[in-house]
Amino acid sequence: MHDLNHRNSDSRLIAFRKRTVLGVLAFFFCAIPLMAWAGLIEPTSVNKLGRYLCFAIVALGIDLLWGYTGLLSLCQALFFCLGGYAMAMHLSLPEGGCNVRPEYHNIPQFFFFNNVDLLPSWWKPFASLPMALAAAILIPALFAAVFGFTVFRSRVKGVYFAIITQAIAWGAFLLFCRNEMLLGGTNGLTNFNPGLNRDSFSIMVFYFLTIGMLAILFLLARAIARSRLGRLLIATRDKEMLLPFMAYRTLSIKLFAFVAAAVFAAIGGILYVPQNGIITPNVMRVEDSIWMIIWVALGGRGRLWGALAGALLVNYAYSIMTSDMPRAWPFLEGGMFLAVVMLFPNGLVALWDRFERDISTGVPLRGLIAALGVGFAALVLDKTGYLGWAPYHLAYWISGAIMVALALRSPTPAGLVTAALALFMTAEALGLMPKVLSTSALGIPIKYILLVAALAGVTLMSRVPSLGINWRKYGAPLPEH
Amino acid sequence: MEPHSLNIESIVPVDKKGSYQVFLEKASVVFDGFKALDVDEFGVFYNELRVVIGPNGAGKTTLCDVISGRTPLTSGHIYLEGQDVMRMEEVEFARMGVGRKFQTPTVFDSLTVYENMCLSLPRAKGVFKNLRFRETSEESGEIDAILGKVGLLDEKGTEARFLSHGQRQWLALSMLILARPKLLLVDEPAAGLTDQETERTAELLLEMKDEHTMIVIEHDMEFVRMLNSYVTVMNEGRVLAQGRLDELRQNDEVVKAYLGR
């Protein structure tokens, strides 16, 4: 979004972006599988990452719908579940790998408890995987198309649109909770082949399926966003009333975004169910849809990779903090929200944007990258037990000191904050956080103290130039174009 | 031209509808009992530049809304090129070649000047066509030419929200020119502009005069004088008088409407 008209810095920035993209791809497609294969990260961590990547797919769709087109839909979790349920139906049948038992008439168990002896005819097509997949995509797409058409044709807009989608989500939730629906009621669908999310090979297969699908859908979403259609989406957000006078039908533009977002959500759901092992109506509540909106809001609406990063970040923050400090979570969630709203009203992508601005003003990056390398190596070494026998406290402090010394050679506060957050989240997500850092001091795990200290230190140093480094030298505002 | 329906109630000389680009007949718009528009006959010829003036609340903008399909008539008829378009939506009006510039400069704020212009190209209006759309070199050349004329070429890559009020007015006008409408509705193009900008806007409109039918709504008498064309005066939803500006100055009713006596 920033217009950087510096020729030299532009090429530097482009090179940096290219390397970052390559790095991220290498990390997700090579490093994680390799580390999992070497036993450095647990299959459960990979499984969790796989599930969160499904959420990232949903977030991409929400960004197209809300970030680009400006339509706040609070029923995306419903579309996620429609895809998920169709997949779950397949997995509940013997053809999908489910171990049905003769004492339950060889059909999914819950039917027995609902006094149903024969598989309902509308369940039968789901025995075939292609049929189930087709249904998983077509049902949400069709539902979104019909519902969207009625709503948009009646010119329902803004907050009223959000309320109607919310009502639909609530209605669907109540419906799916009923046993008469023959979809497992409040217990949902489960008892799939337990290997799907337990044995490391299946976990890896689904991980690759998910990340591959995410990559494809990201490219697709980007192609949409960059086409003239993408500009029309933004135009709809900016000034919808003008478009009809330019001979564009806003109904079809909005319908496209709504259906596309529904399909993205459904694909997320399809991939989520086998990795999660269960789907219940609880996932389609309004709260869940709002939760999905929060991912995009925190990540940065209107920026595709922002939505993607937001989904991962918020879910990991939730997972980490609820396991460490379950009672503090509501406060932490509120605090996180306040911090982002106050510091980065456009989401966390703004942090990255500042980092890129620093880069284009010529900040040297070697120190930062080296510090990240040392940090990551220390994490891996610790996990291998290499540091375990040494007077390891010392080893930690030494590697920590090296990291700080290296990092200070790159005077970019935004970059340092990004790197600190990235390292912390990666360590937590992959289960690489050293045990000693998880022990508590004063009732708070040391890792949080370190993280907060690092963030506070960077903020302080960027404000007070007399602390040794001439941050101002690089922090100069860019020349106006 | 399509043959007209044999509706006995609307006995209008066939050529009357046909010879006008747009023709309103016994047209009225009523909002909650308030007659915003009550026009017996109003027609604009092909390739005419018509100025509509009138005091506040005279129904000028409602007239624009009716001709661009934004507000449906409560009763009466509206013909575009002789075709009855009573039941059509805004989009269909636009597809029949009606273009409109609003009173406040309406552009898309988060898009750049060039992207704004690009959306205005009169091609590929469907969703999926836009997915594969690429502007041809002639089209981008045309965009550059128009932007050059209004002095926005340097701002090509600037997001519209960073433009000044005058620049936004010109961007809106440029988008309208690029869309090549047969009939242009221009609502208060000089509102909020400096004298110099006003003059330039008048020049622009006059340049387009030969190829387009134009209806310009304006308050600014100086601007109207610059356009030097046939003027319709409206008051309380009705057409009060029509003629040249200097003729109208002699008209007692017009003077009364403006001075409120």
HADDOCK unambig.tbl for C-alpha pairs under 7 A between the chains (distance, minus, plus):
assign (segid A and resid 224 and name CA) (segid B and resid 131 and name CA) 6.45 0.50 0.50
assign (segid A and resid 227 and name CA) (segid B and resid 130 and name CA) 6.92 0.50 0.50
assign (segid A and resid 227 and name CA) (segid B and resid 131 and name CA) 5.51 0.50 0.50
assign (segid A and resid 227 and name CA) (segid B and resid 132 and name CA) 6.94 0.50 0.50
assign (segid A and resid 227 and name CA) (segid B and resid 133 and name CA) 6.96 0.50 0.50
assign (segid A and resid 228 and name CA) (segid B and resid 130 and name CA) 5.32 0.50 0.50
assign (segid A and resid 228 and name CA) (segid B and resid 131 and name CA) 6.23 0.50 0.50
assign (segid A and resid 228 and name CA) (segid B and resid 133 and name CA) 6.22 0.50 0.50
assign (segid A and resid 229 and name CA) (segid B and resid 127 and name CA) 6.60 0.50 0.50
assign (segid A and resid 229 and name CA) (segid B and resid 130 and name CA) 4.87 0.50 0.50
assign (segid A and resid 229 and name CA) (segid B and resid 131 and name CA) 5.22 0.50 0.50
assign (segid A and resid 235 and name CA) (segid B and resid 108 and name CA) 5.64 0.50 0.50
assign (segid A and resid 238 and name CA) (segid B and resid 108 and name CA) 5.61 0.50 0.50
assign (segid A and resid 238 and name CA) (segid B and resid 109 and name CA) 6.32 0.50 0.50
assign (segid A and resid 239 and name CA) (segid B and resid 108 and name CA) 6.13 0.50 0.50
assign (segid A and resid 244 and name CA) (segid B and resid 90 and name CA) 5.75 0.50 0.50
assign (segid A and resid 244 and name CA) (segid B and resid 91 and name CA) 4.78 0.50 0.50
assign (segid A and resid 245 and name CA) (segid B and resid 90 and name CA) 6.18 0.50 0.50
assign (segid A and resid 245 and name CA) (segid B and resid 91 and name CA) 6.10 0.50 0.50
assign (segid A and resid 245 and name CA) (segid B and resid 94 and name CA) 5.39 0.50 0.50
assign (segid A and resid 245 and name CA) (segid B and resid 99 and name CA) 6.41 0.50 0.50
assign (segid A and resid 245 and name CA) (segid B and resid 100 and name CA) 6.58 0.50 0.50
assign (segid A and resid 246 and name CA) (segid B and resid 94 and name CA) 6.16 0.50 0.50
assign (segid A and resid 246 and name CA) (segid B and resid 120 and name CA) 6.51 0.50 0.50
assign (segid A and resid 247 and name CA) (segid B and resid 91 and name CA) 4.74 0.50 0.50
assign (segid A and resid 247 and name CA) (segid B and resid 94 and name CA) 4.94 0.50 0.50
assign (segid A and resid 247 and name CA) (segid B and resid 95 and name CA) 5.55 0.50 0.50
assign (segid A and resid 247 and name CA) (segid B and resid 125 and name CA) 6.55 0.50 0.50
assign (segid A and resid 248 and name CA) (segid B and resid 91 and name CA) 6.43 0.50 0.50
assign (segid A and resid 248 and name CA) (segid B and resid 125 and name CA) 5.48 0.50 0.50
assign (segid A and resid 249 and name CA) (segid B and resid 91 and name CA) 6.41 0.50 0.50
assign (segid A and resid 252 and name CA) (segid B and resid 127 and name CA) 6.75 0.50 0.50
assign (segid A and resid 253 and name CA) (segid B and resid 127 and name CA) 6.12 0.50 0.50
